[in-house]
Amino acid sequence: MTTSPDTPPAAAPAADRAGPGVDTVRRVLDRLGVHTVLGRDVVLAGVWVLVTIAFLATLLAAGEFYGANRSIPTAQIVAVIVLALAQHVPLALRRVRPVTALLAVAVLQAALLAVLPTGLALWTAAPVVTAYTVATLRPTRVVVGAVLAAVGIEAVGAAVGASALVKDQLGAAAGLGEVGVVVEALALVASAVLIDGVSAAVGSWVALRRAHDRDARARAAEGVEHQATLTRAAVAAERTRMARELHDVAAHHLTGLVVQAGAAERLVDGDPERAKESLRSVRAQGRETLDALRSIVGILRETGDGPSGTVPVPGLGDVGDLVDQARASGAVVDSHVDGTLPSLAPLADVTAYRTVQEALVNARRHAPGATVELRLRATAESLVIVVENDLPLSRATSGGGGLGLVGMRERADLVGGRLDTGVTAEGQWRVRLELPVEADASTAGPSAPAATPAATPGPGAGLAGGGAE
């Protein structure tokens, strides 16, 4: 029977990874200067030789070495000891040339079976180790072929040993007769099949387990990378959206600057020439800035924002509309306002709106039917927005990878705010955004929703009632 060429396994070190005990042995060998696979297997072969010497000495001392005849010549004892020890030499190649090592051990085991005293079956650790190693490092087809070849070689040795052809040359006594010869040969062959087959089966199971672990680690790494890719895409999309809104805010204010500068140019009476020149500069600078913003950020704009590209950016004053939309879709939303809402800086204003929008959408998506509570608390230094909802009864309804939270956190960081999300002690999901309020920001400005039910309806008035639908 032929087998495939016996080449060194490239992945042997990775495949041979084991528990902490093996790692400790390897660290000790590293300190002794043994770093290669071949060097470690040479040390292993030496250790097994010492173990076998102790084992054979124990058999000799107990009188179990003499088999059925209870008396064997010295030459036969020496042959058994030499072959038993020589069997461990191929272990030095067990991971460099595993199939070669297995077949070499099988040949030496066959020779050992041929010279063993009648009635004695002696197997060392070498066949077990090499069969196990082949199964952990080679494909199933190669393993089956190598094990069958090893069993065949050992069967020949068993037949020779049972027939006493070699033992007669060593001066051993006569065997057990014709029936005894057959029984002994079958017993030795069965031992060969059992030892080599079970060792290879265990090695195959270990190899399968290692492959499963590698696949699991690879899938986990792919999952982490996929999630990281989705997160990066979400961050990029949110930054694109923020850049577009920054463009809208800047365009709005710069357009006003240009208009005001043109009006001032026509109305200034004192030192008209210098005033005109200065105002021309303001106007030119404003137009230049506006053009630069449009050329750099405008390419990031999504379609559908309006033909003029100057659609108003939503803000805190539009949060009431979000609440109305959520209630219209069937959600139960309680809204409360504590204090007089301030006029925020443009980007902070957009951040407040987008955070409430994302929180309400997430509540409807992940916990449909749950009551949502929206609270806005304003002080002189900060505006705190809290959105809480009950957790879903079943995790199956909670899908998604949390990329909306990434966008909200990006926006909060951009304006110097703080976003906290997570499950509260009461078992609710909370989104809490704290935004700083500029010292000179006017309160109750255009973007602030009405603070009381009696206030005149306007943008954000839906927040005032604190009711739920």
Order of alpha helices (4+ residues) and beta strands (2+ residues): alpha-alpha-alpha-alpha-alpha-alpha-alpha-alpha-alpha-alpha-alpha-beta-alpha-beta-beta-alpha-beta-beta
